[in-house]
Amino acid sequence: MGTVKDIREKAYFEEVYRELEGIKVRLTSLREDLGRTYGNDSKLLIAHDRHLVEMVAYVDWKLQILEKGTSFDWKTVGGNNIESDVSVRPPEITTGPDFSGGYVGG
């Protein structure tokens, strides 16, 4: 059984998550609406597209900071949107001379 503080904290984080996810959805929808309304190669879309994409990335970055900076279990709020596993590619096998790309000198 959680304490009142835990319950309030959970409600707060759930609300923050929902609001930030809603902002991401609205920004993405706005970008799609601009493309449908004015055309994908219109000057208006070209002028605003980069900024809309950057704002979506910024909100996503902030969600990641909140996820990593708190003890709250974000998987309970985000459903399938939060990745719990990561994948790493195997190291590339190269042929030829072996050298370091770092500082070489004395």
N, C-alpha and C positions, 0 to 999 in steps of 0.2 A: 504494500500500500504506500503510495507516494505522499509526501507532505504537501501542504498548500503551496509552498515555494516551488516544488517540483512541478505541480500542476499548472501554476501560473507561467513558469518558464516554458513548459511544453506548449501551452496555448500561444505564448508569445512567438516562439520559434515557428510554430505551424502557421501563424498569421503572416510572419515575415516571409516565409517560404512561398505561401500562396500569393502574396502581393507581388513579390519579385518574379515569380513564374508568370503571373498575369501581365506584368509589364513586358516580359519577353514575348509573350504571345501577341500582345497589342502592337509591339514594334514590328514583329514579323508580318502581321496582318496589314499594317500600314504600308510596308514595303511592297507586299503583293498587290494591294489596292492601287498604289501608284503605278505599278507596272501594267495592270489591267486597264486603268483609266487613261494614262498618257502614253502607253507603249513602253516596251522594255529598253528602247534606245532613245527615249526622250531626254531632253536636257534637264528637266526637273528631277527625273528619277536618277540620272547620272550624278547630279549635284548632291542629292540627299542619300543615295544608296549606301555609300561608304560610311556615312555618319550613323545611319540606322543599324548597319551591321556592327559597327564599333560599339554602339550602345548595348546591343544584345550581348556581345562578347563581354562587355564591362559588367553587366548585371550577372551574367553567368560566372564571371570571375569572383564577384562579391559573394555569390552563393557558395562557391568553393571555399572561400575564406571563412565564411560562417560555419560551413560543414567541418572544416579542419580545426577551427579555433574554439569550438565548443564541445562539450561532452554529450550533447544532444544526439540521439539516434535519428539522423535525417532519413534513413530508409523507411521509417514508419510514416513519414509525411509524403515523400516524393513518389512512393510506389516504385515503379520500374524506371524512373528517370535517374535515379542515383546509382552509379556503378559501384559495386563493392569489390570487384576484381579488376586487376590491371593486367595487361599483356605486354610483354617485352619481346622485341624481335631478337633472334639469335645473332651473335656477332658476325659481321661480314668477314668472309675469308678472302684475303687478297693475295695476289701473287706479286713477286717483284721484291725490290729492296724494302727492308723493314726500317722505318725511321719514325721519329717522333715529330709531330707538327709543332711542338713547343719551342722553347728557347734552346738554341744551339750556339754555344760560344763559351768563351772562357773569361 
